[in-house]
Amino acid sequence: MKKRILLSTTLVLSFILFVLYKHLPGSEGKIITVAPGDPGNVKNATSTSILNTKTETTSGLYKDGEFTGISADAYYGNIQVKISVAGGKITDVQFLDYPKNRGNSVRINSIAKPILAQEVIQAQSDKVDAVSGASATSQAFFKSISSAIAQAKK
């Protein structure tokens, strides 16, 4: 019996180490964990205006302007984002709508929103990782940001 427990424990620990190894900096993908408490010095990007101004540019992946994504269900509310593109690059991601009527939603979104926005700006793509602990927010964010980016593509 003790050998089975030892073997099971060893297998579980090996699997955990393997997963962690695959998510080390420099490897494909990453783990972002949302912990309870203060979100730190990350700024929340919010706005209430909705604009879809499109002008052509000759450099970068995207047309300059502002592009509003679809409103996507995040279980406790909707997520809708707007991207700003200048010089053919995504320069800003603003949350037009997000769940904010429950304490837990407020806490989760205060942490997840700036992380997701920063990741999109850095990647210049909607192909970014979800935020652990904010699955519903992340999935709805991906739907909205993908539709905004699709509008901005040349």
Backbone hydrogen bonds in HBPLUS format (Angstrom, degrees):
<---DONOR---> <-ACCEPTOR-->    atom                        ^
c    i                          cat <-CA-CA->   ^        H-A-AA   ^      H-
h    n   atom  resd res      DA  || num        DHA   H-A  angle D-A-AA Bond
n    s   type  num  typ     dist DA aas  dist angle  dist       angle   num
A0005-ILE N   A0001-MET O   3.14 MM   4  6.48 159.8  2.19 150.8 155.8     1
A0006-LEU N   A0002-LYS O   2.93 MM   4  6.09 162.6  1.96 146.8 152.0     2
A0007-LEU N   A0003-LYS O   2.84 MM   4  5.97 158.2  1.89 145.8 152.1     3
A0008-SER N   A0004-ARG O   2.81 MM   4  5.98 163.3  1.84 149.9 154.8     4
A0009-THR N   A0005-ILE O   2.88 MM   4  6.01 164.2  1.90 151.3 155.8     5
A0010-THR N   A0006-LEU O   2.93 MM   4  6.06 156.9  1.98 144.7 151.4     6
A0011-LEU N   A0007-LEU O   2.94 MM   4  6.17 158.0  1.99 149.8 155.4     7
A0012-VAL N   A0008-SER O   2.97 MM   4  6.20 163.3  2.00 152.2 156.5     8
A0013-LEU N   A0009-THR O   2.94 MM   4  6.10 169.2  1.95 153.1 156.3     9
A0014-SER N   A0010-THR O   2.89 MM   4  5.99 154.5  1.95 144.9 152.6    10
A0015-PHE N   A0011-LEU O   2.97 MM   4  6.17 157.1  2.02 148.1 153.7    11
A0016-ILE N   A0012-VAL O   2.98 MM   4  6.27 162.3  2.01 152.7 157.4    12
A0017-LEU N   A0013-LEU O   2.92 MM   4  6.12 164.3  1.94 151.9 156.0    13
A0018-PHE N   A0014-SER O   2.90 MM   4  6.07 153.2  1.98 145.8 153.6    14
A0019-VAL N   A0015-PHE O   2.94 MM   4  6.22 162.9  1.97 154.9 158.5    15
A0020-LEU N   A0016-ILE O   2.93 MM   4  6.17 165.7  1.95 153.2 157.4    16
A0021-TYR N   A0017-LEU O   2.85 MM   4  5.98 155.2  1.91 146.0 153.2    17
A0022-LYS N   A0018-PHE O   3.01 MM   4  6.27 155.1  2.07 149.0 155.0    18
A0023-HIS N   A0020-LEU O   3.08 MM   3  5.15 141.1  2.23  98.7 110.2    19
A0024-LEU N   A0021-TYR O   3.29 MM   3  5.40 162.1  2.32 113.4 111.6    20
A0027-SER N   A0024-LEU O   2.96 MM   3  5.66 160.6  2.00 143.8 146.8    21
A0132-SER N   A0032-ILE O   2.83 MM 100  5.69 148.2  1.93 158.1 164.1    22
A0034-VAL N   A0132-SER O   3.21 MM  98  5.86 134.1  2.43 132.6 143.1    23
A0095-PHE N   A0045-ALA O   3.20 MM  50  6.23 169.1  2.21 131.5 134.8    24
A0066-GLU N   A0053-THR O   3.05 MM  13  5.47 137.2  2.24 138.1 151.0    25
A0055-THR N   A0064-ASP O   2.92 MM   9  5.38 168.5  1.94 159.5 157.4    26
A0061-LEU N   A0088-GLY O   3.06 MM  27  5.35 120.2  2.44 144.3 135.6    27
A0062-TYR N   A0088-GLY O   3.18 MM  26  4.51 162.6  2.22 116.7 120.0    28
A0063-LYS N   A0152-ALA O   2.72 MM  89  5.27 163.4  1.75 155.9 159.7    29
A0065-GLY N   A0085-VAL O   2.98 MM  20  5.22 160.7  2.02 135.6 137.1    30
A0085-VAL N   A0065-GLY O   2.76 MM  20  5.22 160.1  1.80 161.3 167.7    31
A0067-PHE N   A0083-ILE O   2.94 MM  16  5.37 156.0  2.00 149.3 157.2    32
A0083-ILE N   A0067-PHE O   2.91 MM  16  5.37 161.3  1.94 149.3 150.7    33
A0069-GLY N   A0081-VAL O   2.80 MM  12  5.47 172.1  1.80 165.0 167.8    34
A0072-ALA N   A0079-ILE O   2.83 MM   7  5.26 169.2  1.84 152.2 153.0    35
A0079-ILE N   A0072-ALA O   2.76 MM   7  5.26 156.2  1.81 150.3 158.2    36
A0074-ALA N   A0077-GLY O   2.63 MM   3  5.33 159.8  1.67 162.3 165.4    37
A0076-TYR N   A0074-ALA O   2.88 MM   2  5.74 139.7  2.04 106.0  93.7    38
A0080-GLN N   A0097-ASP O   3.01 MM  17  4.97 151.2  2.09 133.9 130.4    39
A0096-LEU N   A0080-GLN O   2.73 MM  16  5.37 145.8  1.85 144.4 154.9    40
A0097-ASP N   A0080-GLN O   3.25 MM  17  4.97 154.8  2.31 136.1 135.2    41
A0082-LYS N   A0094-GLN O   2.82 MM  12  5.20 149.9  1.91 147.9 156.4    42
A0094-GLN N   A0082-LYS O   2.81 MM  12  5.20 170.6  1.82 159.2 162.5    43
A0084-SER N   A0092-ASP O   2.92 MM   8  5.04 155.5  1.98 141.2 143.3    44
A0091-THR N   A0084-SER O   2.77 MM   7  5.62 166.7  1.79 154.0 158.7    45
A0086-ALA N   A0089-LYS O   2.94 MM   3  5.49 151.7  2.02 158.4 156.5    46
A0089-LYS N   A0086-ALA O   3.11 MM   3  5.49 165.3  2.13 112.6 117.3    47
A0106-VAL N   A0102-ARG O   2.93 MM   4  6.19 159.2  1.97 158.9 165.0    48
A0107-ARG N   A0103-GLY O   3.04 MM   4  6.28 162.2  2.07 148.8 153.1    49
A0108-ILE N   A0104-ASN O   2.90 MM   4  6.08 173.9  1.91 155.4 157.2    50
A0109-ASN N   A0105-SER O   2.88 MM   4  5.90 168.0  1.90 149.8 153.9    51
A0110-SER N   A0106-VAL O   2.91 MM   4  5.94 146.1  2.02 143.2 152.4    52
A0111-ILE N   A0108-ILE O   3.15 MM   3  5.44 140.1  2.32 102.4 113.3    53
A0112-ALA N   A0108-ILE O   2.84 MM   4  6.04 170.9  1.84 157.9 160.9    54
A0113-LYS N   A0109-ASN O   3.02 MM   4  5.43 162.8  2.05 134.4 140.0    55
A0116-LEU N   A0112-ALA O   2.92 MM   4  6.08 171.9  1.92 167.1 168.5    56
A0117-ALA N   A0113-LYS O   2.98 MM   4  6.12 168.5  1.99 157.1 160.7    57
A0118-GLN N   A0114-PRO O   2.98 MM   4  5.96 163.1  2.01 141.0 146.1    58
A0119-GLU N   A0115-ILE O   2.97 MM   4  6.13 158.2  2.02 150.7 156.8    59
A0120-VAL N   A0116-LEU O   3.12 MM   4  6.36 158.0  2.17 150.7 155.4    60
A0121-ILE N   A0117-ALA O   3.11 MM   4  6.38 162.9  2.14 152.1 156.7    61
A0122-GLN N   A0118-GLN O   2.93 MM   4  6.13 161.6  1.96 152.2 157.4    62
A0123-ALA N   A0119-GLU O   2.85 MM   4  5.95 160.8  1.89 148.6 154.3    63
A0124-GLN N   A0120-VAL O   2.70 MM   4  5.48 133.5  1.91 142.5 154.3    64
A0134-ALA N   A0131-VAL O   2.99 MM   3  5.43 151.8  2.07 137.4 137.9    65
A0138-SER N   A0134-ALA O   2.82 MM   4  5.94 163.0  1.85 155.0 160.7    66
A0139-GLN N   A0135-SER O   2.89 MM   4  6.07 167.7  1.90 156.8 159.3    67
A0140-ALA N   A0136-ALA O   3.08 MM   4  6.19 167.3  2.09 149.6 153.2    68
A0141-PHE N   A0137-THR O   2.85 MM   4  5.93 154.5  1.92 147.9 156.2    69
A0142-PHE N   A0138-SER O   2.91 MM   4  6.17 155.7  1.97 150.8 156.4    70
A0143-LYS N   A0139-GLN O   3.24 MM   4  6.56 152.5  2.32 144.0 150.3    71
A0144-SER N   A0140-ALA O   3.07 MM   4  6.37 165.6  2.09 153.9 157.2    72
A0145-ILE N   A0141-PHE O   2.79 MM   4  5.90 175.2  1.79 164.2 166.0    73
A0146-SER N   A0142-PHE O   2.99 MM   4  5.81 153.2  2.07 136.4 144.2    74
A0147-SER N   A0143-LYS O   3.25 MM   4  6.44 153.8  2.32 140.9 146.8    75
A0148-ALA N   A0144-SER O   3.10 MM   4  6.40 153.3  2.17 147.8 155.4    76
A0149-ILE N   A0145-ILE O   2.88 MM   4  6.06 164.2  1.91 153.5 157.6    77
A0150-ALA N   A0146-SER O   2.93 MM   4  6.03 150.5  2.02 141.6 149.9    78
A0151-GLN N   A0147-SER O   3.25 MM   4  6.44 149.4  2.35 138.3 144.6    79
A0152-ALA N   A0148-ALA O   3.21 MM   4  6.51 141.3  2.37 139.1 149.7    80
A0152-ALA N   A0149-ILE O   3.05 MM   3  4.96 122.0  2.40  92.8 108.0    81
A0153-LYS N   A0149-ILE O   3.06 MM   4  6.27 129.0  2.33 147.6 159.7    82
